[in-house]
Amino acid sequence: MNHPARNPLPLDRAHLSDPITGRPVRITDRTLWLQEGDPDDGITLYFESRETLEAYRRIPVEHPEAGLSHSLSNQDDEGYDEG
């Protein structure tokens, strides 16, 4: 989550795009950011305003793995499809 004391991107990479507006974000000590995923393999997103950060947080997250608990396999022992 946002923490003003630590900026995870080196300041020599000065511009990135806000994921909501697409406009460049100038990275400073006050830039709002959000870590998605773990710090090693995830991504860090930068935002130009509190409004765009909150708009990003309101985007619904899909969880397709939830549907994987149902098996569509043939439960019969005959070894053929019944379709």
C-alpha positions in Angstrom: 0.0 0.0 0.0 1.0 3.6 -0.2 3.9 4.6 2.1 5.5 8.0 1.6 8.9 7.1 3.2 9.8 4.4 0.6 9.7 5.0 -3.1 10.2 1.6 -4.8 11.3 3.1 -8.1 14.7 4.7 -8.5 14.3 8.4 -9.3 16.4 8.1 -12.4 13.3 6.6 -14.1 11.3 9.8 -13.7 8.1 9.2 -15.7 5.5 6.5 -15.7 1.8 6.5 -16.7 -1.1 6.6 -14.4 -3.1 3.4 -15.1 -6.4 5.3 -15.1 -5.7 8.4 -17.1 -2.7 7.2 -19.1 -0.9 10.5 -18.5 2.7 10.6 -17.4 3.4 10.7 -13.6 6.4 12.5 -12.3 7.9 10.4 -9.5 8.6 12.4 -6.3 8.5 11.6 -2.6 4.8 12.5 -2.6 3.8 10.4 -5.6 1.0 7.9 -4.7 1.7 4.3 -5.6 0.4 0.9 -5.0 2.2 -2.5 -5.1 0.3 -5.3 -6.9 1.5 -8.8 -6.1 4.6 -9.5 -4.2 7.5 -7.0 -4.2 9.8 -9.3 -6.3 7.4 -10.5 -9.0 4.6 -7.9 -8.8 4.3 -4.5 -10.3 4.3 -1.0 -8.7 1.6 1.4 -10.1 2.0 5.2 -9.8 -1.0 7.6 -9.7 -1.3 11.3 -10.5 -3.9 11.9 -7.8 -5.8 10.4 -4.9 -8.9 10.2 -7.2 -7.2 8.0 -9.8 -5.8 5.8 -7.0 -9.3 5.3 -5.6 -10.8 4.7 -9.1 -8.2 2.0 -9.6 -9.1 0.4 -6.2 -12.8 0.4 -7.2 -12.2 -1.8 -10.3 -13.7 -5.2 -9.6 -11.3 -8.1 -9.5 -12.2 -11.3 -11.3 -11.3 -14.7 -9.8 -11.5 -17.2 -12.6 -9.9 -19.9 -10.5 -13.1 -20.1 -8.3 -14.9 -21.9 -11.2 -12.1 -24.5 -11.3 -13.5 -26.4 -8.3 -16.2 -28.0 -10.6 -15.1 -30.9 -12.7 -16.6 -31.4 -16.2 -15.1 -34.8 -16.6 -17.1 -37.9 -17.2 -17.8 -39.6 -13.9 -18.8 -42.9 -15.5 -16.3 -45.8 -15.7 -17.1 -46.6 -19.3 -14.3 -44.4 -20.6 -16.4 -42.6 -23.2 -18.3 -39.3 -23.5 -22.0 -39.4 -23.1 -22.6 -36.2 -25.0 
